[in-house]
């Protein structure tokens, strides 16, 4: 099996890593977890991060055939629809997106978004295989952070989304709707069962205390040796207790509500209101007596 060519793109505003992955033999390529730039204070949307991926592909003579989402992100807006509009690429995500859509569609009154995954071109099942030129892409369901989480194994590289972070930072939170620490533990064990030299490419890095640079590539062996949430001696009950205790103290992601509304639509913005303006909604708690 051939090995992919990989380019990483780090968006410091959201601490997100997107990837351009290509088959050197044919030039067929995939964009993984592309970012749509969004300023929540002004409502401005920009495509500079996604355009950088398109420019890199053009510079290499690669043709983007797929956009692979590892899950419906809560911390950045997806540029999947933009890349699809420019390249004709197919947008794929784990079939668990149906559960995510069912939860969030009524919250935002998203009547244009049927909870059937139709905004995406492919809903992927565990163990499914896709072609990227001459490369094989194996879909690995890795739920726990969200029900839709999948990892993509391409040669000796696995793109794990938010399932794992760098060994000095730990693992993904599990307190979103449909999240489950026990499922995440099982997903981590699936990844750690791969050969120790398997490269793992992460979707985020937050530069753990004591580390001066951002990083997003590690290995299965490094995770087993050094990650306090994933080392070989950690039992399921110990992991669940550790994860749930930490999740109880975490703040809501700053872009949660804008991101979810766009990402359950595969990067498509909500339709315009009667006045012609598009809106991203923010649910509020009951205001009580002062309202």
ROKEZA-163368 format. One line per field, with one value per residue (C-alpha): residue in one letter; z, y negated, x negated. Coordinates in steps of 0.25 Angstrom, whole numbers, m for minus. Example, Ala and Ser with C-alpha at 12.3 -4.5 7.8 and 13.67 -1.06 7.14 Angstrom:
aa	(A_S)
z	(31_29)
y	(18_4)
x	(m49_m55)
END
This chain:
aa	(X_X_X_X_X_X_X_X_X_X_X_X_X_X_X_X_X_X_X_X_X_X_X_X_X_X_X_X_X_X_X_X_X_X_X_X_X_X_X_X_X_X_X_X_X_X_X_X_X_X_X_X_X_X_X_X_X_X_X_X_X_X_X_X_X_X_X_X_X_X_X_X_X_X_X_X_X_X_X_X_X_X_X_X_X_X_X_X_X_X_X_X_X_X_X_X_X_X_X_X_X_X_X_X_X_X_X_X_X_X_X_X_X_X_X_X_X_X_X_X_X_X_X_X_X_X_X_X_X_X_X_X_X_X_X_X_X_X_X_X_X_X_X_X_X_X_X_X_X_X_X_X_X_X_X_X_X_X_X_X_X_X_X_X_X_X_X_X_X_X_X_X_X_X_X_X_X_X_X_X_X_X_X_X_X_X_X_X_X_X_X_X_X_X_X_X_X_X_X_X_X_X_X_X_X_X_X_X_X_X_X_X_X_X_X_X_X_X_X_X_X_X_X_X_X_X_X_X_X_X_X_X_X_X_X_X_X_X_X_X_X_X_X_X_X_X_X_X_X_X_X_X_X_X_X_X_X_X_X_X_X_X_X_X_X_X_X_X_X_X_X_X_X_X_X_X_X_X_X_X_X_X_X_X_X_X_X_X_X_X_X)
z	(0_m4_7_6_4_16_17_31_32_46_50_63_64_67_70_58_49_35_25_10_8_m6_m14_m20_m31_m37_m30_m24_m11_1_10_24_34_27_34_30_36_45_54_64_68_54_48_37_29_21_13_14_22_12_0_5_4_m10_m14_m8_m16_m29_m27_m26_m37_m28_m30_m17_m19_m4_8_20_33_46_53_54_61_72_71_57_45_34_20_14_5_0_m4_m11_m18_m24_m27_m28_m16_m9_6_15_30_40_39_54_49_48_63_64_54_62_74_69_57_67_76_64_57_45_36_24_30_30_40_29_26_12_13_12_0_8_21_26_34_42_34_21_10_0_m11_m12_m25_m22_m7_2_12_24_32_47_56_68_76_90_87_78_72_58_61_51_48_35_33_20_19_32_36_44_45_58_59_74_79_84_87_88_99_109_107_108_101_96_105_105_111_98_94_90_96_105_112_112_97_96_104_94_82_88_90_76_72_82_76_63_61_71_59_53_51_58_52_62_59_70_79_91_94_108_119_118_103_94_80_75_70_64_60_69_69_75_83_89_93_100_107_111_110_124_118_109_115_115_129_130_133_127_140_143_130_131_145_140_128_134_146_136_127_138_139_125_119_107_94_89_75_79_74_61_58_60_52_40_42_43_29_24_24_18_24_29_19_18_27_20_21_12_24_29_44_53_66_80_90_103_117_123_128_140_146_139_125)
y	(0_m14_m25_m38_m52_m61_m76_m82_m95_m101_m111_m118_m125_m112_m103_m94_m86_m83_m74_m73_m58_m53_m40_m44_m34_m40_m54_m50_m58_m60_m72_m67_m77_m90_m103_m114_m127_m133_m146_m144_m159_m164_m152_m153_m140_m138_m127_m130_m117_m108_m116_m112_m98_m100_m108_m97_m86_m94_m97_m82_m78_m71_m70_m70_m58_m57_m66_m57_m62_m55_m59_m71_m81_m90_m99_m104_m105_m95_m100_m87_m94_m104_m94_m85_m97_m100_m86_m77_m68_m59_m62_m50_m49_m37_m32_m36_m50_m46_m46_m59_m66_m60_m67_m80_m82_m86_m94_m104_m102_m97_m92_m93_m82_m69_m59_m50_m54_m59_m71_m61_m53_m41_m35_m26_m13_m6_2_m4_m6_m18_m20_m32_m30_m17_m19_m12_m20_m12_m18_m15_m19_m25_m31_m37_m51_m51_m40_m44_m43_m35_m34_m32_m22_m24_m16_m18_m30_m32_m45_m44_m57_m60_m46_m48_m60_m61_m52_m64_m69_m57_m53_m60_m64_m55_m65_m69_m63_m48_m48_m36_m34_m19_m20_m29_m19_m8_m17_m20_m5_m3_m13_m8_6_1_3_m6_m13_m17_m32_m40_m53_m62_m72_m81_m86_m95_m95_m89_m96_m95_m93_m105_m101_m95_m81_m71_m58_m47_m32_m20_m17_m31_m31_m18_m23_m37_m41_m41_m38_m27_m20_m4_m3_m12_m4_m7_m12_m20_m27_m30_m36_m44_m49_m52_m60_m68_m71_m76_m88_m91_m104_m103_m105_m120_m116_m104_m110_m116_m104_m94_m101_m101_m88_m79_m85_m81_m95_m101_m114_m115_m120_m135_m140_m148_m161_m154_m153_m140_m138_m129_m127_m127_m120_m126_m121_m125_m140_m138_m150_m161_m158)
x	(0_m5_m7_1_m5_0_0_5_12_13_23_19_32_39_27_32_23_28_21_19_16_12_9_m5_m3_10_11_25_27_36_38_40_47_46_49_58_53_63_63_74_73_76_83_72_69_56_51_36_33_40_34_20_24_29_17_7_15_14_m1_m4_5_15_30_38_48_53_56_55_61_57_70_79_70_74_62_61_70_67_63_68_78_69_58_69_74_60_56_68_62_72_74_74_76_79_94_95_98_113_113_106_116_128_123_119_129_141_132_130_143_135_147_138_129_135_130_126_112_116_107_95_91_87_91_80_81_70_61_65_54_52_43_34_26_19_19_29_37_42_53_52_64_58_70_70_67_80_88_83_68_60_45_39_27_19_6_m1_6_19_27_34_42_44_43_28_20_5_0_m3_12_21_34_47_58_71_81_88_101_99_85_81_68_69_71_59_51_54_51_37_34_38_27_17_18_12_m3_m12_m18_m4_m4_8_12_20_31_27_15_16_1_1_m6_m21_m21_m25_m20_m7_m8_2_m5_m8_m8_m1_m13_m15_0_m1_m14_m11_4_10_24_19_7_8_10_23_36_49_55_43_43_58_56_45_52_65_59_51_63_71_61_60_66_76_68_68_73_82_96_91_82_93_103_94_87_100_103_89_84_96_101_115_125_128_140_151_143_132_122_116_115_108_117_112_122_123_127_140_138_148_155_146_151)
END
